[in-house]
Amino acid sequence: MQPLQIAGKPFGSRLFTGTGKFSSAALMEEALLASGSELVTVALKRVDVHNEQDDMLRHVSHPQFSLLPNTSGVRTAKEAVFAAQLAREALETNWLKLEIHPDPKYLMPDPIETLKAAEELVKLGFVVLPYIHADPVLCKRLEEVGVAAVMPLGSPIGSNKGLKTVDFLEIIIEQSKVPVVVDAGIGSPSDAAKALEIGADAVLVNTAIAVSENPVQMAQAFRLAVEAGRMAFEARLARPFVHAVASSPLTAFLDE
Amino acid sequence: MNSFSEIFDRHPWEKVKASIYEKTAADVERALTGPKRSLEDFKALISPAALPYLESMAQLSHQLTQKRFGKVIQLYVPLYLSNECQNICTYCGFSFDNKIRRKTLTDAEIGREVEAIKQIGYDHVLLVTGEANQTVGVAYLKNALRLIRPCFSHISMEVQPLDQPDYEELIPLGLNTVLVYQETYHREEYKTHHPRGKKSNFTYRLDTPDRLGRAGIHKMGLGVLFGLEDWRTDSFFTALHLNYLERTYWQTKYSISFPRLRPFSGGPEPKVAMTNKVAMTNKELVQLICAYRIFNEEVELSISTRETPTFRDHIIKLGITSLSAGSKTNPGGYAVDPQSLEQFEISDERSPAHMAAVLRQQGYEPVWKDWDAVLG
């Protein structure tokens, strides 16, 4: 399979993972290892960056994982830039999952603030991966200001509803010059496979793994599904077959 | 200016109460099977007709809570700064007419309490006072926030209702969350329980969440005190209030608390509130917690040490998202003056470490930090 590259960095796995909602940090580590994921997002608000013994940080410090700090909790571009700088300094990475959701109920991303923050953060040298609505025009605007990838949502975050935005995702995938990572709403391995089949470059999964009865086994299932979806995409899926029809009332005149 | 009072006035208490008690099994089943629930569905879920469906409600609530919040429970602890109070509240140990020794923590004492609380592991603190505007007014609270902010990533406050400009001054100093319970939405009953002091103004309290919303608070907590009036009707009004606030102040997060009346201090022997005329059973409290979760999948639900260990252990899985543990309800209770009189008797005296072990045993990660001062 073709390796994925984001901002020049190669990834063997197209499954990115989140760290929230697990019943323990040890179980989280085990599940993330089983997922094969190489990019793991961590909410700045959940970790104590001044404490080397921080439980979550200890369990994601692993050679397999690159950290992708996220700005969950911020509501404006200004707060996002501030949080990003703290994350860069404390976690020693300039990669950033930019999420700005002023709506704490549904955690819907703010497109206006996200574009503003992305532009500034790119100038400040960050590798920016913005979490956004499946809005094709917004994706192009973000691409223009220099983001490293776009992360449109499949359905409301934490909803496990799958690819409700599939029609828009297809347009984004068709038009995008940067990798497209489907983030949020992926509820089952078949959703992840579907995203890869339609050409998404990667998916980010959290709730579906963390909240399952057996997070380690579910992580493995996602790993396989993502691989299967990508292989199918590269092998070019056969399209639904259009049958030849015997009578041809509309084109018969051509043979007369 | 628009506020909740206008909506409130359109819902006469007796009519609301009757409509809850008229709900049928069919109404409950409709509420349980629909993809989204309305306020009418909430009435059905809290009605007596829903009691036979309690196990189904609990399972649904458990599942919805895990989906949204994961297998984690947030932990916080109260820090009582003062028990001075000019109000008379018939159910409270700090009531003006109660002959207890009054105490307001000094800067040095706040420092000692903070140190003790940090040592037991907390990063989210809830500041509590009575209502004494001369000694524990906005100036005192501003000073307290300046002292406390460097030590905690999340600061909540449960004090007297303030004016909007006051909140606007406190928020930049690190105030994240304000809890303001209406106690009861029954206007006349409210007057009986709050005969004296600023708190006797029902409408001013009712519109406090509006002032907080306009001031741009991150999170606010609502609730009523169970035992003052019919809990079902009071809970409907809380849900109505929540619904209004979510639409109006959509950038604010909300939580609901479930305080049941407890024996309180006020003499050599703890007094049981004479007013606990409408007691709420454990079964009914479980029903209410599940009903809130099924009605609103995103709202945070919080339970305090007012409840017993057995009850708390069992409701962890039923919809709750945050807990306090090892709480002291007297100013100075952690280090300065542990023997002083408490606002009310807590029922669960287990330490935070003990509570964290209980959570882990049940498959939940105790979360001490879920905010950062950097987030404003």
Interface residues (C-beta under 8 A of the other chain):
Chain A: G20 K21 F22 S23 S24 A25 L44 K45 R46 V47 D48 G73 V74 R75 E79 F82 A83 L86 P102 D103 P104 K105 Y106 G158 S159 N160 T207 A210 V211
Chain B: Q66 K67 R68 F69 G70 K71 V72 D123 S153 K219 E246 W250 Q251 T252 K253 E298 R360 G363 Y364 E365 V367 K369 D370 W371 D372 V374 L375 G376
